[in-house]
Amino acid sequence: MMGMKKASSMATGSRRVTVLRSGKVVNAFDPWGNPLCTCPPKYSLNPYTGCSHFCLYCYATSYIGRRPSTPKKRYKERLLYDIAHVINPAFHIDISTSSDPYPPEEKEYGLTRWTLEQLLPRGFKVLIITKGALVERDAELLAGGNAAVTMTITTMDTWLASKLEPGAPTPRQRIRALEKLNTYGVPIGIRLDPILPLINDSRESVKEVLEAAYSAGARFVVTSTYKAKPDNFRRIIEAFPELEKKYRELYKIKGERLYGYRYLPVEVRKRILLLVREEATRLGMEYATCREGFAQLHTAPSCDGSHLIPIRIKPTSNHGSQSLDKYLELDR
Ligand code: SF4
């Protein structure tokens, strides 16, 4: 295919790594060499930069700062270029990994909806990762394409959620969005991610989230424990000053530094992850963890939920062979 480099494989030690090409806005997903990441090769696409959900624990703020969701410059033109020249439809596209595709601003800009209108009819595979209940607006569109949705829900406690995720919809609104997606036939899962010790790690809290998600139709959960970066650690301590001493002990003294993050001690992580596994198994939900080093506990075929993506539309064969002008013309 002209202008499009196929994914290639190369051996690194005993592991085969698939190398994808990055485009202008669609990037090859890069866990920055973190061997704890068990994600399949895929793309990542962020229509917005920054995130108006302002989660205290956000990891992205350590490299892009803390600012509201802003449309990427020349986004449409750049995505159309990538559609025509870069994206290999064999691999799915995460929307989004370092921002949220359904912040309040999406109501005004509609960039995520426009993105789906470009990608889905052409047979690209999409995995939505969001806290935005606005995703329900696009239920019909998502149901017609190769798309699945994972909704992040860390607690069903409205007060706690408003403290942890002050700009995001309430947990109940997210559950209602999942119910609507499920009604339309969109495959759904949840991210119980992150779990913060002494904040949302009780069995009652985990049960409440999983049972609400299960009732909404979700049959997959991926979970992980909170990993500290200096800026998100500061925000957590400011919001929960009574936990400062315990958090310093858990993360700075007893915890370990792994791939740029401070992790909880391994036995604490294992206790939390097993607790979620027990509750997920009790309900009959598939289970996975994210960057924990406990892949042996997984019961789901993928850790990111990409196995939920159905193939409803075969990719058209002309990606990479049509000129950008033609796509731009189509979308005028
Ligand atoms: S929704 Fe995701 S990207 Fe947005 S602030 Fe929360 S953790 Fe960060």
Residues whose N, C-alpha, C, O or C-beta is under 5 A from the ligand:
A	BS01	SF4	C51 H53 F54 C55 C58 A60 S98 S99 D100 K131
